[in-house]
């Protein structure tokens, strides 16, 4: 049976875990606080789920979802994910992560910075431009006419193909946004970040965390990716 390691049990990591077990994929979930803090989540997820350490989640599968703050990503030993396909859901939020010079200077995108740290992994930026509560709302079976598309970016073509297959199982179409250097196209405050999936795009930011979603097809996402302007990272508000 297919297994998915998940590092990070926050909103995004938990949402992906729920979709995985619904797709008959075994999950090993971990966080920085230890497996004993994941009892309720594992019970909710059912028999296909187990809790472990970060090391357990990394060892459980060749595919790992990395869903932790940027600073936490950089503190994970690089060799732990060597040889793995890594779906990185994270973003750079200066209010949380502090200012990172290389990112503010746009020497790298956040995805490139994480890939540089995990140089032995094949990193794919995925699930990083959608609100956590929209993930279960928008997941659809493969034959559904109202499938939503999410962007992916990677420097590894084989990793993109593998990520597309997994995300299809989880209920989403994908649009290839290019290399990690192009991942700015769906970073925070871009035209393809979170608001694209809102039922009402004019929803104020302070209401977005509970606002309903609306399906976004690949054609709409592709157009948004092509036409978005680059947000100046050093001037970003969050």
Rosetta blueprint (number, residue, H / E / L):
1 X L
2 X L
3 X E
4 X E
5 X E
6 X E
7 X E
8 X L
9 X L
10 X L
11 X H
12 X H
13 X H
14 X H
15 X H
16 X H
17 X H
18 X H
19 X H
20 X H
21 X H
22 X H
23 X L
24 X L
25 X L
26 X E
27 X E
28 X E
29 X E
30 X E
31 X L
32 X L
33 X L
34 X L
35 X H
36 X H
37 X H
38 X H
39 X H
40 X H
41 X H
42 X H
43 X H
44 X H
45 X H
46 X L
47 X L
48 X L
49 X E
50 X E
51 X E
52 X L
53 X L
54 X H
55 X H
56 X H
57 X H
58 X H
59 X H
60 X H
61 X L
62 X L
63 X E
64 X E
65 X E
66 X E
67 X L
68 X L
69 X L
70 X H
71 X H
72 X H
73 X H
74 X H
75 X H
76 X L
77 X L
78 X H
79 X H
80 X H
81 X H
82 X L
83 X L
84 X L
85 X E
86 X E
87 X E
88 X E
89 X L
90 X L
91 X L
92 X L
93 X L
94 X H
95 X H
96 X H
97 X H
98 X L
99 X L
100 X L
101 X H
102 X H
103 X H
104 X H
105 X L
106 X L
107 X L
108 X L
109 X L
110 X H
111 X H
112 X H
113 X H
114 X H
115 X H
116 X H
117 X H
118 X L
119 X L
120 X L
121 X L
122 X E
123 X E
124 X E
125 X E
126 X L
127 X L
128 X L
129 X L
130 X L
131 X L
132 X H
133 X H
134 X H
135 X H
136 X H
137 X H
138 X H
139 X L
140 X L
141 X L
142 X L
143 X L
144 X L
145 X L
146 X L
147 X L
148 X L
149 X E
150 X E
151 X E
152 X E
153 X E
154 X E
155 X L
156 X L
157 X H
158 X H
159 X H
160 X H
161 X H
162 X H
163 X H
164 X H
165 X H
166 X H
167 X H
168 X H
169 X H
170 X H
171 X L
172 X L
173 X E
174 X E
175 X E
176 X E
177 X L
178 X L
179 X L
180 X H
181 X H
182 X H
183 X H
184 X H
185 X H
186 X H
187 X L
188 X L
189 X L
190 X L
191 X L
192 X L
193 X L
194 X L
195 X H
196 X H
197 X H
198 X E
199 X L
200 X L
201 X L
202 X L
203 X L
204 X L
205 X H
206 X H
207 X H
208 X H
209 X H
210 X H
211 X L
212 X L
213 X E
214 X L
215 X L
216 X L
217 X L
218 X H
219 X H
220 X H
221 X H
222 X H
223 X H
224 X H
225 X H
226 X H
227 X H
228 X L
229 X L
230 X L
231 X L
232 X L
233 X H
234 X H
235 X H
236 X L
237 X L
238 X L
